[in-house]
Amino acid sequence: MADYVLTCSSTADLSTAFTRERGIPVLQYQFFMDGHEYYDDQGASIPTHDFYEKVRAGSMPTTSMVNTERYTEFFTPILEEGKDILHLEFSSGLSGSYNNALMTAEQLMKKYPDRKIFIVDSLSASRGYGLFVHLVSNKKNEGATIEQARDYAEELKWKITHWFAVESLEHLRRGGRVSRASAFLGTMLNIKPVLAFNNEGKIIPVEKIRGRKKSLIAMVDKMEEDIDNPDGQIVYIGHGDAPEEAEYVANLIKERFPTIKETIINYTGPVIGAHSGPGTVNIHYVGKQRVDIKFK
């Protein structure tokens, strides 16, 4: 039986230590800021704290999807080693990269007809995508075949739950998530929206909370409503350069869910942070089902 490699993209915001330990090759996205091109590489190109400081100072980073040439460069060495590929990709609801990965896989399987390449749309981003990769990696390490791991991933993705509390509506406005008027009104009234991912893998506003601390607590309230058995779960927490608030949320979770196995905190990387902005805090876990609201 041919060996296989589990791969993902940098928008999973996993630590370099974790992906190296698990043997997970990571395709690095790119972003552009102040006339420079950077790789989304866990702070190697630019420290993540410095990235957010630049955004706070007025820099406006931009991102782009991964083209088929870069996927070809990423997948080919693995295929040349005689290994199959199970690639978990960033949400198709936020980027065209998934479709490019599919097209690349189709072309490469013609060149390497004895190899298997499966591309799974995570319908997730950032630390939620990272939790998804983590759990599928666990399944692989338990001895699952590539088909079994793929099938597990296809079922799991509908339960990976994302809750976001953002510091400012301005970055969402620039990304088309709220109107200019709503962003202005929200700033004036200290409105802090709580957002989620729907079944299309898109970010949707769910609730408007007045006050920062209340919005952080509201995420944990939502978690209490829809977590699918907290016993032994791993919870991922991300933050846009807001470590103290991330720790506050982690402590709330530990108090309410003492049987959770672990809470793991890491930065929300620059590619996602370019759209969510500084101060964002997000929590991710296996829920009963996602909030299925269409994005309008």
Steps between C-alpha positions, in 0.01 A plus 500: 500500500636839399582744779324836502576850619254734666552860384337836563544872440643768726156654555445223757719711730668194651829534682814396316584269789170315460520452123864385522419255777208358302685500167242724332635701205347850492438704186572860588262766382633847424391849596600850397555803721673835460638401159652173626404138441508266800439132564247388758762303693423529871694822540824405322460766227360762736424445870124468539489763773679743265246423227214601726682809620537610138129445441420704811721776362305509174655239270247319281618147416352313206486128421463280194405142428753228419536425128535159336873544441569527873282198575691304237832598660364400841348162408755370247789413738262292713373310196855448379571323830226251416257630761133589472359833620206598718490879484272699729438847356386841617126571469369530145253753640785747551748422221530348155807303612298182557389493135860551388610211721234279340611593148862433591414159645316402182800591285754331724304174518532479121876528536514265801218250430611268782465769764196625690434866575196593706413866559259578786334840536527571873232772484711648779768761559768593749495309827179316406677370191796417727281298736359317197851408384596397855207259533549347154869458583397312815290268285792439264730425794247246627561302180220622271549442129493801272138423406399462864670825596337679205154369594555601862601850387194535278273419796694700759505829310128557555560505877808720528354807667637854472412796720671837447488818706657791313643817648404724209241484223724693261691199365174314445365802314802505271442132431134556418361336817326812632401829342687827555201635693487192723871524571467867596196434718667201664805705586290779645288265710785267602335209320715185488354243262525126560543308175500135391564280197198357318474182294629684193824576683421872507520742792161619622404753771284328761461744787587858591631550852561833669840491667818301442493281810136406442582390144773266631262351754232464231727267300531267798123519550457388140746218561297385799194477276645296217813308602476129419604339830794694650657193664854465367462764231784717377400866463697735277513872577642761263569868546605802296772616737272491804666236721351619829147485365567157350616382842188650657282299260706185562444536875126548449491181294694304761263617773187405310634180343736333750506173303648659188838342428691809389471858377770600250563869430683639198506810283257553217745529211540797264295362211191467719598797715505722192122458491406458867733766636687546828329399822290218356452202732358174370412159646465167321377158606289206382139610521168330435461690173594833350282807499343461156424857401549611142737789440327801341 
